């Protein structure tokens, strides 16, 4: 009942000994994630204690992989080191979730290009991560608001994802996998890739798309939905009242010319047959139209 990650997924934490890395490693372990090792250059041989669990720390992903083969890394390293950390993960054949904010655009482009050439998954940067409720969390989201189920969620905004997912859970509608793709101008996995994965997943019955002004991600997703997606898609787009040229929170939330604005995104999604919510708390009500297809 998931895409990309499940209870068998093995994770390495990059930057495990830093303040954010150590805090969220403990949270992920508590939420059931199978973290097998950590990486902090210069601290190889250190043992990171996490309750009853002891996690070995290595100087590089390559060294960690020799003893503790993994599937994904999660990166909490500072912005100037993100490119090096991502290359370390990708060269070892691992997908990576990049939580870090303020990653240089050029570095994000290089990471995205390398991941594409190696056919590996990158989520982020500047994202909350990915969770399959009850099985695995590679990220910083509060696991207690999620519920296992059959609705896939893709979101540019982590905070909006939390709000809408909490509403789904309170309405008894569970989620198969939830991905915060990030709000930067250049990211790894995007709406198109995510929707394709949910379309192929036999245990996902509907998709919730949480977008915002700026960029072309929603318009491009709408074109795909119109041509190739059979499952119902419900969308909420933030930024209805934002003036042209205004940055709204995320670096990628900038309206440019006639594209990227609220009206253009809504029109594209409507034309693709997507059901639209005007307010976040309307999403669970709209999903109930498909109740017979959405066992809880």
KEKE-3310 file (N, C-alpha, C; in steps of 0.2 Angstrom, whole numbers, plus 5000, padded with zeros to 4 digits):
npx = (5004:5009:5020:5037:5043:5043:5039:5051:5061:5077:5087:5099:5106:5112:5123:5120:5124:5123:5112:5099:5099:5101:5090:5079:5082:5080:5066:5062:5066:5058:5046:5046:5054:5067:5082:5098:5111:5123:5130:5143:5156:5172:5168:5168:5166:5160:5146:5130:5117:5101:5089:5085:5092:5107:5116:5128:5141:5148:5161:5158:5145:5149:5157:5148:5139:5145:5144:5132:5120:5109:5093:5089:5095:5094:5096:5103:5112:5122:5118:5130:5136:5127:5127:5139:5135:5124:5129:5137:5128:5120:5131:5133:5122:5110:5093:5089:5083:5081:5082:5086:5086:5088:5097:5109:5103:5110:5117:5106:5101:5112:5112:5099:5101:5110:5104:5094:5101:5106:5094:5088:5079:5077:5071:5065:5076:5073:5061:5048:5049:5045:5032:5026:5012:5013:5022:5035:5045:5053:5059:5053:5040:5026:5021:5010:4998:4995:4987:4985:4981:4972:4974:4984:4996:5003:5013:5018:5020:5024:5018:5004:5002:5002:4991:4980:4981:4979:4966:4960:4963:4956:4943:4943:4949:4962:4980:4990:5004:5013:5020:5031:5036:5043:5046:5055:5063:5070:5068:5069:5060:5044:5027:5023:5030:5027:5013:5012:5018:5008:4997:5001:5001:4992:4986:4983:4969:4965:4971:4978:4982:4993:4995:5003:5005:5016:5029:5028:5023:5010:5002:5009:5007:4993:4992:4997:4988:4976:4978:4983:4980:4970:4964:4954:4958:4961:4963:4971:4975:4986:4987:4978:4975:4987:4998:5004:5021:5025:5034:5029:5032:5039:5053:5051:5038:5034:5025:5026:5024:5011:5010:5010:5002:4987:4975:4978:4983:4972:4963:4969:4969:4955:4952:4957:4950:4951:4945:4942:4947:4942:4946:4957:4951:4940:4944:4943:4929:4927:4933:4925:4915:4920:4919:4916:4926:4936:4942:4943)
npy = (4994:5007:5019:5019:5019:5007:4996:4988:4996:5003:5015:5028:5041:5056:5068:5065:5067:5081:5095:5095:5083:5073:5075:5073:5060:5052:5054:5048:5035:5032:5032:5021:5019:5011:5014:5011:5016:5030:5045:5056:5066:5063:5059:5045:5029:5033:5030:5032:5034:5029:5028:5012:5008:5007:5016:5015:5026:5033:5039:5041:5037:5027:5019:5016:5008:4996:4989:4990:4989:5000:5008:5021:5038:5051:5068:5080:5090:5105:5119:5122:5110:5101:5097:5089:5079:5073:5068:5059:5050:5046:5041:5030:5023:5025:5032:5049:5060:5076:5087:5100:5118:5132:5128:5131:5135:5131:5120:5112:5109:5102:5090:5085:5082:5072:5062:5059:5054:5042:5036:5037:5041:5058:5067:5083:5098:5107:5102:5092:5078:5061:5049:5033:5029:5021:5013:5018:5032:5045:5058:5074:5076:5076:5061:5056:5062:5056:5042:5026:5021:5023:5034:5044:5057:5072:5086:5103:5112:5109:5113:5115:5102:5095:5101:5097:5083:5080:5083:5074:5062:5064:5063:5050:5045:5037:5037:5032:5034:5049:5063:5076:5087:5099:5116:5124:5132:5122:5105:5088:5074:5077:5084:5077:5065:5059:5058:5049:5037:5035:5032:5020:5012:4999:5000:5013:5023:5036:5053:5067:5083:5096:5112:5127:5145:5151:5145:5131:5119:5113:5116:5108:5096:5095:5093:5081:5073:5075:5067:5054:5049:5039:5039:5047:5064:5076:5093:5106:5123:5135:5153:5162:5176:5182:5195:5199:5194:5193:5185:5171:5164:5151:5149:5146:5150:5161:5172:5174:5184:5179:5166:5153:5159:5160:5159:5153:5141:5135:5135:5126:5114:5112:5110:5098:5090:5089:5088:5103:5111:5125:5128:5122:5113:5108:5097:5083:5082:5082:5071:5061:5059:5049:5038:5024:5019:5021:5013:5013)
npz = (5000:4995:4988:4983:4996:5010:5024:5023:5019:5020:5028:5027:5037:5033:5040:5053:5066:5068:5075:5070:5062:5072:5081:5072:5068:5079:5080:5068:5070:5081:5075:5067:5057:5048:5051:5047:5047:5050:5043:5045:5039:5046:5058:5058:5065:5077:5088:5087:5099:5101:5110:5114:5103:5093:5082:5070:5064:5049:5039:5025:5013:5005:5013:5023:5016:5013:5024:5029:5019:5010:5005:5004:5007:5019:5020:5031:5030:5030:5018:5009:5008:5003:4989:4988:4997:4991:4979:4985:4989:4978:4969:4976:4972:4979:4982:4987:5000:5002:5015:5018:5017:5007:4997:4984:4967:4956:4961:4965:4952:4946:4955:4951:4938:4938:4946:4937:4926:4932:4935:4948:4963:4969:4982:4986:4986:5002:5008:5017:5016:5014:5018:5022:5030:5045:5041:5036:5038:5030:5034:5041:5045:5056:5062:5069:5063:5052:5043:5039:5022:5007:4998:4989:4991:4986:4988:4987:4998:5014:5026:5022:5017:5029:5036:5027:5026:5040:5041:5032:5039:5051:5045:5042:5031:5025:5020:5007:5002:5007:5000:5001:4990:4989:4988:4981:4966:4958:4959:4964:4962:4955:4953:4941:4940:4952:4952:4941:4947:4957:4949:4944:4955:4963:4975:4978:4977:4974:4971:4979:4976:4981:4978:4973:4969:4956:4945:4934:4937:4941:4930:4920:4926:4925:4911:4909:4917:4910:4899:4902:4915:4925:4938:4950:4954:4966:4969:4978:4977:4983:4986:4980:4981:4979:4973:4957:4954:4967:4979:4988:5002:4997:4987:4974:4972:4963:4953:4936:4922:4912:4916:4929:4938:4949:4943:4930:4934:4940:4929:4920:4927:4929:4916:4914:4920:4934:4951:4961:4976:4985:4998:5010:5019:5012:5005:5011:5010:4997:4993:4998:4988:4981:4989:4989:4983:4991:5003:5021)
capx = (5000:5013:5025:5044:5046:5038:5042:5057:5066:5083:5089:5106:5105:5118:5122:5116:5127:5121:5107:5093:5100:5100:5083:5074:5084:5076:5059:5061:5066:5052:5040:5046:5059:5073:5088:5104:5118:5123:5136:5146:5163:5177:5166:5167:5167:5155:5140:5124:5113:5094:5085:5089:5095:5113:5117:5135:5142:5153:5164:5155:5140:5152:5159:5142:5135:5149:5142:5124:5117:5102:5089:5088:5097:5090:5101:5102:5119:5121:5118:5136:5138:5122:5129:5143:5132:5119:5133:5139:5122:5119:5136:5132:5116:5104:5089:5090:5078:5085:5078:5090:5084:5093:5102:5110:5100:5115:5118:5100:5101:5117:5109:5093:5103:5114:5099:5090:5106:5106:5087:5087:5075:5078:5065:5068:5078:5068:5055:5047:5051:5040:5030:5020:5010:5013:5028:5042:5045:5060:5057:5052:5033:5023:5018:5004:4993:4994:4983:4986:4975:4972:4974:4991:4996:5009:5012:5024:5020:5024:5013:4998:5001:5000:4984:4975:4982:4976:4959:4959:4963:4950:4937:4943:4952:4969:4984:4995:5010:5012:5027:5032:5041:5047:5044:5061:5062:5072:5067:5070:5053:5039:5020:5022:5033:5023:5006:5013:5019:5002:4993:5003:5000:4986:4983:4981:4963:4964:4977:4977:4988:4992:5000:5003:5007:5023:5031:5023:5022:5003:5000:5012:5003:4986:4992:4997:4981:4971:4980:4985:4978:4963:4962:4952:4963:4958:4968:4970:4980:4987:4990:4973:4975:4994:4999:5009:5028:5026:5036:5025:5035:5044:5057:5048:5031:5034:5021:5030:5020:5004:5010:5011:4997:4982:4970:4981:4983:4965:4960:4972:4967:4948:4951:4960:4945:4953:4941:4946:4945:4944:4949:4960:4946:4935:4947:4940:4922:4927:4935:4920:4912:4923:4919:4915:4933:4941:4941:4948)
capy = (5000:5013:5020:5021:5016:5003:4994:4985:5001:5004:5022:5031:5048:5061:5073:5062:5070:5088:5096:5093:5076:5069:5076:5069:5053:5049:5054:5043:5028:5031:5031:5014:5019:5006:5018:5007:5019:5037:5048:5062:5065:5065:5055:5038:5025:5035:5026:5036:5031:5031:5024:5005:5006:5010:5017:5016:5032:5032:5045:5041:5033:5021:5015:5013:5003:4990:4985:4991:4991:5004:5010:5029:5042:5058:5073:5086:5094:5112:5120:5122:5103:5097:5094:5083:5073:5070:5065:5053:5045:5044:5037:5023:5020:5027:5038:5053:5065:5082:5092:5106:5124:5137:5125:5134:5133:5127:5113:5108:5107:5096:5084:5083:5079:5066:5057:5057:5049:5036:5033:5037:5046:5063:5071:5090:5100:5111:5098:5088:5071:5056:5045:5028:5029:5015:5008:5021:5040:5048:5066:5078:5077:5073:5055:5055:5065:5052:5036:5021:5020:5022:5040:5047:5065:5076:5093:5108:5115:5104:5115:5113:5095:5093:5103:5093:5076:5080:5083:5067:5057:5065:5061:5043:5044:5036:5039:5026:5038:5056:5066:5084:5087:5105:5122:5127:5132:5116:5100:5081:5071:5082:5081:5072:5059:5057:5056:5042:5032:5033:5029:5013:5008:4996:5001:5020:5024:5043:5057:5074:5087:5102:5116:5135:5149:5151:5140:5128:5112:5111:5116:5102:5090:5095:5091:5073:5070:5075:5062:5048:5047:5037:5039:5054:5069:5082:5098:5113:5128:5141:5159:5165:5183:5185:5200:5197:5196:5193:5179:5169:5159:5147:5152:5144:5153:5168:5172:5177:5185:5176:5159:5152:5162:5155:5158:5149:5134:5133:5134:5120:5108:5111:5107:5091:5086:5088:5091:5108:5113:5132:5129:5116:5108:5105:5091:5077:5082:5081:5064:5057:5057:5042:5034:5017:5017:5022:5009:5016)
capz = (5000:4995:4983:4984:5003:5014:5030:5022:5017:5024:5027:5030:5038:5032:5045:5059:5072:5069:5079:5066:5060:5078:5083:5068:5068:5085:5078:5063:5073:5085:5070:5064:5051:5049:5050:5048:5048:5049:5040:5046:5038:5052:5064:5057:5071:5082:5089:5089:5103:5100:5115:5114:5097:5092:5075:5068:5060:5045:5035:5019:5011:5002:5018:5026:5011:5013:5030:5030:5013:5011:4999:5003:5012:5021:5021:5035:5030:5028:5011:5005:5008:5000:4983:4990:5001:4986:4975:4989:4990:4971:4967:4979:4970:4983:4982:4993:5003:5005:5019:5018:5014:5004:4992:4978:4962:4952:4964:4964:4945:4945:4958:4948:4932:4940:4948:4931:4922:4936:4936:4955:4966:4973:4984:4988:4992:5005:5008:5023:5015:5012:5023:5021:5037:5049:5039:5035:5037:5028:5034:5047:5047:5063:5060:5072:5060:5046:5044:5033:5018:4999:4995:4988:4992:4983:4990:4987:5004:5019:5031:5019:5017:5036:5037:5023:5029:5046:5039:5029:5044:5055:5041:5042:5025:5025:5015:5005:5003:5006:4998:5001:4985:4990:4985:4977:4959:4955:4964:4961:4960:4954:4952:4936:4942:4958:4949:4937:4952:4961:4944:4943:4962:4964:4982:4978:4973:4972:4972:4981:4973:4984:4974:4975:4964:4954:4941:4929:4940:4941:4923:4917:4929:4922:4904:4910:4920:4905:4894:4904:4922:4926:4944:4952:4957:4969:4970:4981:4975:4987:4983:4976:4982:4979:4968:4952:4955:4974:4982:4994:5006:4994:4982:4968:4972:4960:4947:4930:4916:4912:4918:4936:4943:4952:4938:4925:4936:4940:4922:4917:4931:4927:4909:4914:4924:4941:4956:4964:4982:4986:5004:5012:5023:5008:5002:5013:5008:4990:4992:5000:4982:4979:4996:4988:4980:4996:5010:5026)
cpx = (5004:5017:5032:5047:5040:5042:5049:5063:5071:5086:5096:5104:5112:5117:5119:5118:5125:5114:5100:5093:5098:5093:5079:5076:5080:5069:5058:5061:5060:5046:5041:5051:5065:5079:5094:5110:5117:5130:5137:5153:5167:5174:5165:5170:5163:5149:5135:5119:5106:5090:5089:5093:5102:5115:5124:5135:5148:5155:5161:5150:5143:5154:5153:5139:5139:5146:5135:5121:5110:5099:5089:5093:5093:5096:5099:5108:5118:5121:5124:5138:5133:5124:5134:5140:5127:5123:5136:5134:5121:5124:5136:5125:5110:5100:5091:5084:5082:5081:5080:5087:5090:5099:5103:5106:5104:5116:5112:5100:5106:5115:5103:5096:5107:5109:5095:5095:5106:5100:5086:5082:5078:5072:5068:5073:5072:5061:5054:5048:5045:5038:5025:5018:5010:5019:5035:5041:5052:5059:5056:5045:5031:5019:5011:4997:4991:4990:4984:4980:4976:4972:4981:4991:5003:5008:5019:5025:5019:5018:5006:4997:4999:4993:4979:4975:4978:4968:4956:4958:4957:4944:4937:4946:4960:4973:4989:5002:5009:5019:5026:5037:5045:5045:5049:5060:5065:5072:5068:5063:5048:5032:5020:5024:5029:5016:5007:5014:5012:4997:4994:5002:4993:4982:4982:4975:4962:4970:4975:4983:4987:4998:5000:5005:5014:5025:5026:5021:5015:5000:5003:5008:4996:4987:4993:4991:4976:4972:4980:4983:4971:4960:4959:4958:4959:4964:4966:4976:4980:4989:4985:4974:4982:4995:5005:5016:5030:5028:5032:5028:5040:5047:5054:5041:5031:5030:5025:5025:5013:5004:5012:5007:4991:4977:4972:4981:4976:4962:4963:4970:4960:4948:4953:4955:4946:4947:4945:4943:4947:4947:4952:4955:4941:4938:4944:4933:4922:4929:4930:4915:4914:4923:4919:4922:4938:4940:4946:4952)
cpy = (5006:5013:5022:5018:5012:5001:4990:4990:5003:5011:5023:5038:5052:5067:5071:5065:5077:5088:5093:5086:5072:5069:5072:5062:5049:5049:5049:5036:5027:5029:5025:5014:5015:5010:5013:5010:5027:5039:5055:5062:5067:5062:5048:5034:5027:5031:5031:5032:5034:5027:5017:5003:5010:5010:5019:5022:5031:5039:5046:5036:5026:5016:5012:5007:4996:4986:4985:4994:4995:5005:5018:5032:5048:5063:5079:5091:5101:5114:5119:5114:5098:5093:5088:5077:5070:5066:5058:5047:5042:5040:5030:5019:5020:5033:5042:5058:5070:5087:5099:5112:5128:5134:5129:5131:5128:5120:5109:5105:5101:5090:5081:5079:5073:5060:5055:5052:5043:5032:5032:5042:5051:5067:5077:5093:5104:5107:5094:5081:5067:5051:5040:5027:5022:5010:5012:5028:5042:5055:5068:5079:5073:5067:5053:5058:5061:5045:5032:5020:5020:5029:5043:5054:5067:5083:5097:5111:5110:5106:5113:5106:5092:5095:5098:5086:5075:5079:5077:5062:5058:5063:5053:5041:5043:5037:5033:5029:5045:5059:5073:5085:5094:5110:5126:5127:5126:5111:5093:5079:5077:5079:5076:5065:5055:5054:5049:5036:5030:5030:5022:5009:5005:4997:5009:5021:5031:5047:5064:5077:5094:5107:5123:5139:5149:5144:5137:5121:5109:5111:5110:5096:5089:5092:5083:5070:5070:5069:5055:5045:5045:5038:5046:5058:5075:5087:5104:5117:5134:5147:5163:5173:5186:5189:5197:5199:5195:5186:5177:5163:5155:5151:5151:5147:5160:5167:5176:5178:5182:5169:5159:5155:5157:5154:5153:5142:5131:5131:5127:5114:5107:5108:5100:5087:5085:5092:5096:5110:5120:5133:5122:5111:5105:5098:5085:5076:5080:5073:5059:5055:5050:5037:5027:5014:5018:5019:5012:5011)
cpz = (5000:4989:4986:4991:5006:5021:5029:5020:5022:5023:5031:5031:5037:5036:5051:5066:5073:5073:5076:5064:5066:5081:5079:5067:5073:5083:5073:5066:5077:5081:5066:5058:5052:5046:5052:5049:5047:5046:5042:5045:5044:5058:5063:5064:5077:5082:5091:5093:5102:5104:5115:5108:5096:5085:5073:5063:5056:5042:5029:5018:5008:5007:5022:5022:5012:5019:5031:5024:5014:5005:4998:5008:5014:5023:5025:5035:5028:5020:5007:5004:5004:4993:4984:4993:4996:4981:4978:4988:4983:4968:4970:4977:4974:4981:4988:4994:5005:5008:5019:5014:5011:5000:4986:4972:4957:4955:4964:4957:4943:4949:4954:4941:4933:4942:4942:4927:4926:4937:4944:4957:4970:4975:4988:4983:4995:5005:5015:5022:5013:5018:5020:5028:5039:5047:5039:5034:5036:5028:5041:5049:5053:5061:5063:5068:5054:5048:5038:5029:5011:4995:4995:4988:4990:4985:4989:4994:5010:5024:5028:5019:5024:5038:5033:5025:5035:5045:5036:5034:5049:5052:5040:5035:5025:5019:5013:5006:5003:5005:4998:4996:4985:4986:4981:4970:4955:4961:4960:4959:4960:4954:4947:4937:4948:4956:4945:4942:4955:4956:4944:4950:4963:4970:4983:4974:4970:4974:4974:4979:4977:4981:4977:4969:4962:4950:4937:4931:4939:4934:4919:4920:4926:4915:4904:4912:4914:4900:4896:4911:4923:4933:4946:4955:4959:4971:4974:4979:4980:4984:4979:4976:4981:4973:4963:4954:4963:4976:4988:4997:5002:4988:4975:4967:4969:4954:4942:4924:4917:4914:4925:4940:4945:4946:4932:4927:4937:4934:4919:4921:4930:4921:4909:4918:4931:4945:4960:4971:4983:4993:5006:5015:5019:5005:5004:5011:5001:4988:4994:4994:4980:4985:4994:4986:4986:5003:5015:5030)
residu = (UNK:UNK:UNK:UNK:UNK:UNK:UNK:UNK:UNK:UNK:UNK:UNK:UNK:UNK:UNK:UNK:UNK:UNK:UNK:UNK:UNK:UNK:UNK:UNK:UNK:UNK:UNK:UNK:UNK:UNK:UNK:UNK:UNK:UNK:UNK:UNK:UNK:UNK:UNK:UNK:UNK:UNK:UNK:UNK:UNK:UNK:UNK:UNK:UNK:UNK:UNK:UNK:UNK:UNK:UNK:UNK:UNK:UNK:UNK:UNK:UNK:UNK:UNK:UNK:UNK:UNK:UNK:UNK:UNK:UNK:UNK:UNK:UNK:UNK:UNK:UNK:UNK:UNK:UNK:UNK:UNK:UNK:UNK:UNK:UNK:UNK:UNK:UNK:UNK:UNK:UNK:UNK:UNK:UNK:UNK:UNK:UNK:UNK:UNK:UNK:UNK:UNK:UNK:UNK:UNK:UNK:UNK:UNK:UNK:UNK:UNK:UNK:UNK:UNK:UNK:UNK:UNK:UNK:UNK:UNK:UNK:UNK:UNK:UNK:UNK:UNK:UNK:UNK:UNK:UNK:UNK:UNK:UNK:UNK:UNK:UNK:UNK:UNK:UNK:UNK:UNK:UNK:UNK:UNK:UNK:UNK:UNK:UNK:UNK:UNK:UNK:UNK:UNK:UNK:UNK:UNK:UNK:UNK:UNK:UNK:UNK:UNK:UNK:UNK:UNK:UNK:UNK:UNK:UNK:UNK:UNK:UNK:UNK:UNK:UNK:UNK:UNK:UNK:UNK:UNK:UNK:UNK:UNK:UNK:UNK:UNK:UNK:UNK:UNK:UNK:UNK:UNK:UNK:UNK:UNK:UNK:UNK:UNK:UNK:UNK:UNK:UNK:UNK:UNK:UNK:UNK:UNK:UNK:UNK:UNK:UNK:UNK:UNK:UNK:UNK:UNK:UNK:UNK:UNK:UNK:UNK:UNK:UNK:UNK:UNK:UNK:UNK:UNK:UNK:UNK:UNK:UNK:UNK:UNK:UNK:UNK:UNK:UNK:UNK:UNK:UNK:UNK:UNK:UNK:UNK:UNK:UNK:UNK:UNK:UNK:UNK:UNK:UNK:UNK:UNK:UNK:UNK:UNK:UNK:UNK:UNK:UNK:UNK:UNK:UNK:UNK:UNK:UNK:UNK:UNK:UNK:UNK:UNK:UNK:UNK:UNK:UNK:UNK:UNK:UNK:UNK:UNK:UNK:UNK:UNK:UNK:UNK:UNK:UNK:UNK:UNK:UNK:UNK:UNK:UNK:UNK)
# end
